[in-house]
Amino acid sequence: MKCPRCNSLLCSIEYEGVQIDVCPNCKGEWLDAGELLKIVQHHDEVFSPEEIASLDAVNKQIFSAEKDDHDELNCPHCEGVRMEHFNYGDTSGIILHKCPKCGGIWTDKEQLTKVEEVVDGWKAHLGEDVAKYGPILQKIEVQEQKQLDQAVSISRFGFVNSVCDGFASKMAECCIPHSEIFLPFSTF
């Protein structure tokens, strides 16, 4: 495969236990579908709080520049398919490219490391977030379950009513007067 940025031939390497393709010239990295998830779930290097905090300023610059980013790259795996931009984690400010056809992801030089730093930051704050938002999320989950149960109940009632109406129609076709058919959910 060739680099979508500089057209150099990509080299396969092992990164955090995953085979990825790297450009020897611009240092961009190609990850097949699912490889980014494997890397962030199992990466070995843990970044210091200072390294994680240093991303904030960089992320804000990148995030504000996202709307001006008109970098068009083709997928190195799928010939002629234009990759789409996305902001990793929605608010990280790390703009990656993803192929809509094969699901592969292109990261420019050092972006993969930045993604890992962001994930480390999320993990570092997970306990605080669970303590702070856990009760609220539990209430939301209970409310959603009640709404789902109600929707299923309404749906079930509609189904029973439909079956009863169908039964009444069949009975009417057989010349049984409506007054002799007792269906509690029927609407005639």
JOBELHU-V168332 format. One record per pair of residues at least 6 apart in sequence whose C-alpha atoms are under 6 Angstrom apart, sorted by sequence separation. I is the first residue (numbers start at 1). GAP is how many residues later the second one is. D is the distance in Angstrom with one decimal. If there is no record, write none. Layout:
I_GAP_D + I_GAP_D
This chain:
2_6_5.4 + 13_6_5.6 + 22_6_5.8 + 75_6_5.6 + 87_6_5.9 + 88_6_5.6 + 98_6_5.7 + 2_7_4.5 + 3_7_5.9 + 13_7_5.6 + 22_7_4.5 + 74_7_5.4 + 87_7_5.5 + 98_7_4.5 + 1_8_6.0 + 2_8_5.5 + 12_8_5.6 + 21_8_5.7 + 74_8_4.3 + 75_8_5.8 + 87_8_4.6 + 97_8_5.6 + 1_9_5.7 + 12_9_4.3 + 21_9_5.0 + 73_9_5.9 + 74_9_5.5 + 86_9_5.5 + 97_9_5.1 + 11_10_5.2 + 73_10_5.8 + 86_10_5.5 + 10_11_5.6 + 11_11_5.2 + 20_11_5.4 + 85_11_5.7 + 96_11_5.6 + 10_12_5.2 + 85_12_4.6 + 10_13_4.7 + 84_13_5.3 + 83_14_5.7 + 84_14_5.2 + 83_15_5.1 + 83_16_4.4 + 165_21_5.7 + 75_24_5.9 + 161_24_5.5 + 16_27_5.5 + 63_30_4.0 + 62_31_5.1 + 59_33_6.0 + 59_34_4.4 + 52_65_5.6 + 4_69_5.8 + 4_70_5.9 + 33_70_4.7 + 33_71_4.5 + 4_72_5.7 + 32_72_4.3 + 31_73_5.6 + 2_74_5.8 + 31_74_5.1 + 1_75_5.8 + 30_75_5.9 + 30_76_4.7 + 40_76_5.9 + 29_77_5.8 + 29_78_5.1 + 28_79_5.6 + 28_80_4.2 + 28_81_4.6 + 27_82_4.9
